[in-house]
């Protein structure tokens, strides 16, 4: 009987800490890029859909994508007795957290920001994104007991201040009636990010958002049917493209890599990458919506990048 030689023996390659952290940072950054297109894509979608139709249909489409992935992925034989399709069902202790993710990320934030964008520009709406990293870090400290360092908090506050100052200046410093929607969206989204990042430590990030989307189907399907019956729909290249992006890119794929990134590098550090999101959104707004930027944009971008670099090096 011939034994297996050392040359052909299977080997296991360990993933080092720095490599894992780099991969997590990259995944979180990809999520930020996907999210930065959300407001311009929503503006496109509103050209042909009503706000309630756009939100409900995007959630249904994203849930269909997520459900297909949950059905397609294999599961170990020992777990098949408690699987939905081919993926294990979440444990009972995970469902409350998934409900928070669903309420904050699947329903709350998309609905509130879409309603705000009816009367607000994307530049003004970007204020909420500028404040989101700080709010997420605060909720994370309360929910999961993280304690970032003083250096971290100083850089986070400086970055948030720079983004807020820039976006408010871009909108002329005027507060609109949409601000209530935006501040409410800020709170519910931060709660959804915090809970989703916590769950992504014990289950795959794509399953976190996947189950949250599926959980909302009993609400979003009748909501979509009702909204489409009462709101006029005009299918154009912009409206369809915007709908498809907010459904597939923002609502599912972006959140998949985002939660994976948060699980790898931690909620506070991942959230600080979002400091770049308003600036990216403004760039997309120029390219896709024809909005105009001032010379303050590159200066703010440089300041934000410095703050992000500091937060990534600071130890919590």
C-alpha positions in Angstrom: 0.0 0.0 0.0 1.6 3.3 -1.1 1.6 6.1 1.3 1.0 9.7 0.3 4.2 11.6 -0.1 4.9 14.9 1.5 5.0 16.5 -2.0 1.4 15.6 -2.7 0.0 16.0 0.9 -2.7 18.6 1.2 -1.6 21.8 2.8 -3.5 24.5 4.7 -2.6 28.1 4.1 -3.3 30.3 7.1 -4.5 33.8 6.5 -2.5 36.2 8.5 -4.0 39.1 10.5 -2.7 41.9 8.2 -4.0 40.0 5.2 -7.4 39.5 6.7 -7.5 43.2 7.7 -6.5 44.3 4.2 -9.2 42.1 2.7 -11.8 43.5 5.2 -10.8 47.1 4.4 -11.1 46.4 0.7 -14.6 44.8 1.1 -15.8 47.7 3.2 -14.5 50.1 0.6 -16.3 48.3 -2.2 -19.5 48.6 -0.1 -18.9 52.4 0.3 -18.5 52.8 -3.5 -21.7 50.9 -4.1 -23.5 53.0 -1.5 -22.2 56.2 -3.0 -24.2 55.6 -6.1 -27.4 55.1 -4.2 -28.6 58.7 -4.1 -27.9 59.5 -7.8 -29.5 56.1 -8.7 -32.5 57.0 -6.5 -32.9 60.3 -8.3 -32.9 58.5 -11.6 -35.5 56.0 -10.3 -37.7 58.8 -9.1 -37.9 60.0 -12.8 -40.2 57.1 -13.5 -41.4 55.7 -10.2 -43.2 57.2 -7.2 -41.2 57.1 -3.9 -43.3 54.3 -2.4 -43.2 52.2 -5.5 -39.4 52.6 -5.9 -38.7 51.6 -2.3 -41.1 48.6 -2.3 -40.0 47.3 -5.7 -36.3 47.6 -5.0 -36.8 45.6 -1.8 -38.7 42.9 -3.6 -36.1 42.6 -6.4 -33.3 42.5 -3.9 -35.1 39.8 -1.9 -35.5 37.7 -5.0 -31.7 38.0 -5.7 -31.0 37.1 -2.0 -33.4 34.3 -2.0 -31.9 32.8 -5.1 -28.5 32.9 -3.5 -29.8 31.3 -0.3 -31.3 28.5 -2.3 -28.3 28.0 -4.5 -25.5 27.8 -1.9 -24.7 24.3 -0.5 -24.9 23.4 3.1 -23.1 20.6 5.1 -25.1 17.4 5.5 -25.3 17.7 9.3 -27.1 21.0 9.0 -29.6 20.1 6.3 -32.4 19.2 8.7 -32.7 22.9 9.8 -32.0 24.5 6.4 -34.2 26.7 4.2 -33.4 25.5 0.7 -29.7 24.7 1.0 -28.7 27.3 3.7 -29.2 26.7 7.4 -31.9 28.8 9.0 -30.7 31.4 11.5 -31.0 30.4 15.1 -33.7 31.9 17.2 -31.3 34.3 18.9 -30.4 35.8 15.5 -33.9 36.7 14.4 -34.3 39.9 16.6 -31.0 41.2 15.2 -32.2 40.4 11.6 -35.4 42.3 12.4 -33.3 45.4 13.3 -31.3 45.1 10.1 -34.5 44.7 8.1 -36.2 47.7 9.8 -33.1 49.9 9.5 -31.4 49.0 6.2 -34.1 47.3 4.1 -37.1 49.5 4.9 -36.2 52.5 7.0 -33.2 54.1 5.3 -34.3 53.6 1.7 -37.8 54.9 2.4 -36.8 57.9 4.4 -34.0 59.0 2.1 -36.2 58.5 -1.0 -38.9 60.7 0.5 -36.2 63.3 1.3 -34.8 63.2 -2.2 -38.2 64.4 -3.6 -37.4 67.9 -2.2 -33.7 67.7 -1.5 -30.7 67.6 -3.7 -28.3 64.8 -3.5 -25.6 67.2 -2.2 -27.8 68.1 0.8 -28.9 64.5 1.4 -25.2 63.6 1.6 -25.1 65.3 5.0 -26.7 62.2 6.5 -24.0 60.0 5.0 -21.4 62.3 6.4 -22.8 61.9 9.9 -23.5 58.1 9.6 -20.0 56.9 10.5 -19.9 58.8 13.8 -23.5 57.6 14.6 -22.6 54.0 13.8 -19.5 54.1 16.0 -21.5 55.6 18.9 -24.3 52.9 18.6 -21.6 50.3 18.3 -20.0 51.4 21.5 -23.4 51.1 23.2 -24.5 47.9 21.6 -21.4 45.7 21.4 -19.1 47.4 23.9 -16.4 48.7 21.6 -14.1 51.3 23.1 -12.2 53.1 20.3 -9.2 55.2 21.4 -9.1 59.0 21.8 -7.1 59.3 18.6 -9.8 57.4 16.8 -12.6 59.6 18.1 -10.6 62.8 17.3 -10.1 61.7 13.7 -13.7 60.6 13.4 -15.1 63.8 14.7 -12.7 65.9 12.5 -13.7 63.9 9.4 -17.4 64.1 10.2 -17.0 67.9 10.7 -15.2 68.3 7.4 -17.9 66.4 5.5 -20.8 68.2 7.2 -19.2 71.6 6.5 -18.6 70.7 2.9 -22.1 69.3 2.2 -23.9 72.1 4.0 -21.8 74.6 2.1 -22.8 72.8 -1.1 -26.4 73.1 -0.3 -26.2 76.8 0.6 -26.5 76.2 4.3 -30.3 76.0 4.2 -32.2 73.4 6.1 -35.2 72.0 4.3 -38.3 70.0 5.3 -36.5 66.9 4.2 -34.1 67.2 7.1 -36.4 65.3 9.5 -36.5 62.4 7.0 -32.7 62.5 6.8 -32.0 62.6 10.5 -34.4 59.7 11.1 -32.8 57.8 8.3 -29.4 58.4 10.0 -30.5 56.8 13.2 -32.3 53.7 11.7 -29.4 53.0 9.3 -26.8 53.2 12.0 -28.8 50.8 14.1 -29.0 48.4 11.1 -25.3 48.7 10.4 -24.4 48.0 14.0 -26.6 45.0 14.3 -25.6 43.7 10.9 -21.9 44.0 11.7 -22.5 42.1 15.0 -24.3 39.3 13.2 -21.7 39.1 10.5 -19.2 37.9 13.1 -21.2 34.7 13.6 -22.8 34.1 10.2 -21.7 35.1 6.6 -22.4 38.7 5.9 -24.3 38.0 2.7 -26.7 35.8 4.7 -27.3 38.6 7.2 -28.7 40.9 4.5 -30.2 38.0 2.6 -32.3 36.8 5.5 -33.2 40.4 6.3 -34.5 41.0 2.8 -36.4 37.7 2.8 -37.9 38.6 6.2 -39.4 41.7 4.7 -41.1 40.0 1.7 -44.5 39.6 3.5 -44.5 43.4 3.8 -42.8 44.5 0.6 -44.7 42.4 -1.9 -48.2 43.7 -1.0 -46.6 47.2 -0.5 -45.2 47.1 -4.0 -48.5 45.9 -5.5 -50.4 48.7 -3.7 -47.9 51.4 -4.6 -47.8 50.4 -8.3 -51.6 50.6 -8.4 -51.7 54.1 -7.1 -48.5 55.8 -8.3 -47.9 56.3 -12.1 -44.9 54.5 -13.6 -42.9 55.7 -16.6 -40.3 53.2 -17.7 -37.3 55.1 -19.1 -33.6 54.2 -19.3 -32.8 56.3 -16.3 -35.6 55.0 -14.1 -35.0 51.3 -14.9 -31.2 51.7 -14.4 -31.7 53.5 -11.2 -34.2 50.9 -9.9 -31.9 48.0 -10.8 -28.9 49.6 -9.2 -30.6 50.4 -5.9 -32.0 46.9 -5.8 -29.0 44.8 -6.8 -26.0 47.1 -6.0 -27.1 49.1 -3.0 -29.6 46.8 -1.4 -27.8 43.5 -1.7 -24.3 43.3 -3.2 -23.1 46.5 -1.5 -24.4 45.3 1.9 -22.8 41.8 1.4 -19.3 43.2 1.1 -20.0 45.9 3.6 -21.0 43.4 6.4 -18.1 41.2 5.5 -15.7 44.1 5.8 -17.2 45.2 9.2 -16.8 41.6 10.5 -13.2 41.6 9.5 -11.9 45.0 10.7 -14.6 46.0 13.3 -17.7 48.2 13.1 -16.0 51.5 14.2 -13.1 51.3 11.7 -15.3 50.2 8.8 -17.8 52.9 9.5 -15.1 55.6 9.1 -14.5 54.5 5.5 -18.0 56.0 4.9 -16.5 59.5 5.5 -15.5 59.3 1.8 -19.0 58.4 0.7 -20.5 61.9 0.5 -17.6 63.1 -1.7 -18.0 60.1 -4.0 -21.8 60.8 -4.2 -21.1 64.3 -5.2 -18.7 63.1 -7.9 -21.4 60.8 -9.3 -23.9 63.6 -9.0 -21.8 65.7 -11.3 -21.3 62.9 -13.8 -24.8 61.5 -13.7 -27.1 64.3 -12.7 -25.2 67.4 -14.0 -24.8 69.0 -10.6 -21.9 71.5 -10.0 -19.2 71.4 -7.4 -17.0 74.1 -6.0 -13.2 74.2 -5.6 -13.7 73.1 -1.9 -14.3 69.5 -3.1 -10.6 68.4 -3.5 -9.6 70.1 -0.3 -12.3 68.3 1.7 -11.4 65.0 0.0 -7.8 65.4 1.1 -8.9 66.1 4.7 -11.2 63.2 4.8 -8.6 60.8 3.4 -6.2 61.9 6.1 -8.9 61.2 8.8 -9.6 57.8 7.3 -5.9 56.9 7.4 -5.7 58.0 11.1 -8.8 55.9 12.1 -7.4 52.9 10.3 -4.2 53.1 12.2 -5.7 53.9 15.6 -6.2 51.0 18.0 -9.6 50.6 19.6 
